[in-house]
Amino acid sequence: IDDEVVATYAAKKLSIPTFIEAMKEKFSGTYEDISDIAGTSAYSSCQWVSKDHRGKKLGRVLDHLKKHICFDYLKCTNNYTTISEWEAKQSDIKALYS
């Protein structure tokens, strides 16, 4: 908005097995068996919204846009994201950009 970055969002074609193998190299823990997931997958994540623009439905708009990017543009059949302890550190990351 007026040359100001107010939110960041990532979306890329990335197979779930490739993502999980990379996660296993970095993080120990329990990983679910996802061998039955077929099709082409995309990873996406709303990474940050400026504190001045939170609560204004921007996240909802970005989520809707993500669906078009993942399913219409990238032609994927699956879309996934992660939720982890990293989310608890979001406030530290957001502070860098606020």
N, C-alpha and C positions, 0 to 999 in steps of 0.2 A: 504494500500500500504506500503510494508516494515514495518509491525506492527504498522502503523500509522492509526488512525481512521480519515477518510476523509469525511465521510457522515453518517448520521443516517436516518433510514427509519423504519416506524412502519406499520405493517399490522396484523389485527386480525379479526377473525369471531366475529361480534357483530351486533345484530339485530338493525335496525334503531329505532324502538319504545323504546327499552331499552336505547339506546344512548340518545334519545330525552328526556326521562323521567329523566335521570341523569343530563342532561344539564339544565332542568327546575328547578331542585333542587338547582343548583348553580347560574344560570343566569336568570334574568327576561327578558321579551321581547316578541316579537311576534314569534310564531312557526307555520309553515305551516302545514296543514292537509296532512299527508302522509299515511293515512290509506289504500290507494289503491295500495301501493307498496307490491308486493308479492315476495316470494322466500327467499333465504338465502343471508344475507348481510355481507360484510366485510368493516371495517373502515381502511383506510390507509392514510399515510401522510409522505411526505419527510420533515423531521424535521430540518435538518441542513446539509450544505455542507461547508467544510473548505474553507476559503477565498483563499487559494492557489490552490484550485481545482475547483473554480467556473468558468463558461464559457467554460468548457471542455466537455460538453455534458453528464456529470455524472448524472445530474437530469433526463435526457431523458432515460439513461440506467436504472436507478432505477425505473422510471415509467414503463418501459417495463417489468422489473423483477416483479414489483408489480402486473401487470396484470396476469402474470403466477402464482404468489403466490395466489392471490385472486380467480381467476377463475379455474385454473388447479389443484393446490394443495389443497386449502381449499374448492373447489367445490361450490363457491358462484355464485349467479346469479346477484347480485348487488354489486357495490363498491361505497363508498362515503367518503367524507372528509369535513372538515370545513374551512371556510374562515371568519375571524372575526377581531375584534380589536386586538386580540392576535397577529395577523400577524404583526401589527405595532410595537410590542415589540420584534420582532425577532432579531433586531440588538443588543438588550441587551443580549439576550440569546446567540447569536452567539459570542459575545465578550467574554463570559465565556469560550468558547471552542477554540478560535483562538489563 
